[in-house]
Amino acid sequence: MSRQQPAAKSDGVQGKRAAMYVRMSSRPQDHSIEHQCARLEEYAEERGIVIVKMYADSGKSGLRINGRDGMQELIEDVQTGSTGFELVLVYDVSRWGRFQDTDEGAHYEYLCRQAGIQVIYCAEPFENDGSAIASILKGMKRTMAAEYSRELSAKVFAAQCRFAAQGYKMGGYAGYGLRRVSFDKNGQKRRVLSSGERKGAATDRVRFCWGPQKEIDTIRQIYAWYVEDKLGDTAIAAKLNALKVKSEWRRPWTPAQVKTILTNEKYVGRIMFNRGSAKMSTARHANPANDWICIDDDLPAIVAPQLFKKAVEERLRRNRDKTDNELLAMLRSLYKKHGKVTVSIIIAAKGVPNPKYFGARFGSLAEAYQAAGLPAAKPLLRAKTLRAVRQLREATMSSIKLAIEQASGAHEPCQHPWLLRINGQLDLKLVVARARHDPAGYVRWRIPILTSPVPGFVLCVQMDAANAGVLGYYLFPVADFTQAHIVLRAEYPDEKEQYRYPSLASMFGLVD
């Protein structure tokens, strides 16, 4: 490669400190990190510049600043004023970035200039001195760098489409039941590639082939479970894990993996390409069907097209939004059949949505049971109660802080999450006491007093018997008690009445 002539010596840079910024994209390039460093060091030595730091982005595209940790660190240091240099040396304009909006590259350079730091493009045939000619040439170079990426992207995509139309695989992993086979540039088969193995040469191409018969049998069994036995993705994944069937990554099966097998057309011998695009580092989007590249009969189908069609139709049927009455009827039907309804029963039931679906529709699974007129299982009731306790505790803590501030007091957090120090001397611990029903049917509230660390006061929020609201507030001075816990009993509502307050506001009015 012919070496470019260095720019004329810059005035006023002798003895100045500089940082180097180097970047190389993931594609093979002549301008490697080592090449850039050598050129920048040579440039600095010729001009008496002292290099004190280097920022590098190896294997990073210049289209965006996202993911370029070196560039982000450089800009952050510039903006925070934590730099120990006055110059930034860059190989050329394209190493600074190939931003599709050329103003973006100019913006980052302006941030440096605003902080008194000059950016120098060492291999460019012009001085970056702010002159009109420099501005014109930089604008042209930025446009050329952006256009290079656009042209390269179009050429790569066209080549990918051409190879995909010939039945070759374009990126991504093979998928369960499939393997990759490499072919040389003349179409001669080389070998089957193992997981994670790369093809031998850049000119090699890759096709699909079927994997072990055991995996093929598993795929066919998944379709049978889904179409004939009406099992869902979650139930199928659970069944595969129970049978200790190894997945593609030797990890437990997930519903997402099952769904992929049931919806990917490669199992009927059809290879698809360009169903979605994410060109030039943009967000991925779906392409119209007439832009898809479909290759049929490139490898023999292991799932009959009629069976695949039934699986697609079955998924559409299941994904149809069900009414609340339909969902509640399913729960009643399960209760009638089993005498109870649990998460495992719902998962195993054919044609019944995932338990999370019921929770999303009705607020929680316990509330879905209640709407269906069914007794909720104890674990679900407990989970519902604990969620109510957590929400009430968070809301009460916020109200306590507000009440203290309204009373012109001060508060600060302590090491314990529900312990608060008031006016720098009083430690107050918040406790939410839920109602507990003993075997005899009596309602009890258990309030811990002597905890670690020991507070000065315990503020207790007493929930009602259904654990759905607040029954009252108590403020217990810890010094008044020797027992570790206080138990309030529903049959004695006036017990500990001297510590009871009708509201937080009245409580903090007395404390103040």
Buried (B, 14 or more C-beta within 10 A) or exposed (E): EEEEEBBEEBEEBEEBBBBBBBBBBEEEEEBEBEBBBEBBBEBBEEBEBEBEBBBBBEEBBBBBBEEBEBBBBBBEBBEEEEBEBBBBBBBBBBBBBBBBEBEBBBEBBEBBBEBEBBBBBBBBEBBBEEEEEBBEBBBEBBEEBBEEBBEBBEEEBEEBBEBBEEBBBBEEEBBBBBBBBBBBEEEEEBEEBEEEEEBEEEEBBBBBEBBEEEBBEBBBBBBEBBBEEBBBBBBBBBBBBEEEBBBBEEEBBBBEBBBBBBEBBBBBBBBEBBBEBEEBBEEEEEEEEEEEBBBEEBBEBBBEEEBBEBBBEBBEEBEEEBEEEEBBEBBEBBBEEEEEBBBEBBBBBEEBBBBEBBBEBBEBBBBBBBBBEBEBBEEBBBBBBEEBBEEBBEEBBEBBBBBBEEBEBEBEEBEBEBBBBBBEEBBBBBBBBBBBEEEEEEBBBEBEBEBEEEBBBBBBBBBEEEBEEBBBBBBBEBEEBEEEEBEBEBEEEEBBEEBBBEEBEEBBEEBE
